[in-house]
Amino acid sequence: MQSQAPRFLSTDEFAAEFKVKPHTVRQSYCNKGEYAGIRPVKLPNRFLAWPVDAVERVLRGEVAS
């Protein structure tokens, strides 16, 4: 059995899932370090990578953790 690598969304893709503008997500990240309880991974190139599994949980109404 092969373990599946974690999947991530860009900030633009993440914002589209929540139907908000990317700036809204970036502003929340700057102020609180998260958006909707989801903390991104900061990549070496300074981009943010948002975990798909946490996004799916929040959209189902669960806690991101």
N, C-alpha and C positions, 0 to 999 in steps of 0.2 A: 504494500500500500504506500503510495507516494503522498507526502504531505503537500498541501497546496500553499504556495507563497501568498503572503498577504497582498491584497489589491488596494490600490490607492486612487483617489481622484485629485485632479488639479483644483485650485481654488475656484476657477471658472466653472468647472463641472460640478463641484460641490455646491456652489451658489445656485446653479440651475436646478439641482435636486430639491432645494429648499425654496425655490421660486423667489429668490432675493438677488440683489445686485452683488457682484464680487466685492465691491467696496464695503458693503455692509458686513460681509464675512471678515474681511481684513481689519476693519475697524473694531469689531468684536474681539478678534484675536489680539490686536494691539492693547485693548483695554483690559480684557479678562483672561487672555491666553487660551480661549476656546470659543466655540460657537455651538449653541444648543447642547452643551455638555460634551462636545467632541473636541479633543485636543489633537492637532495635527503633528506630523513628524516634520521637523525642519531639515531640509536637505542641505548638503554642502553648498549648493548653488543659490541658497537663500530662498528657494521656493518652498511652499508648504505642500505636504502630501497628506490628504485626508483619508482615513481608513474606511473602506467601503462597508465592512461589517458593522462598524459603529453607526454609519449613516443609515443602513438598512434597519438596525434596531430602533433608532430614534423615529424613523418614518413609520414603523409599526406601532409606535407609542410606548416603547420600552425605554429603559435607562441606557445611555450610551456606554457607560463604564468601559 
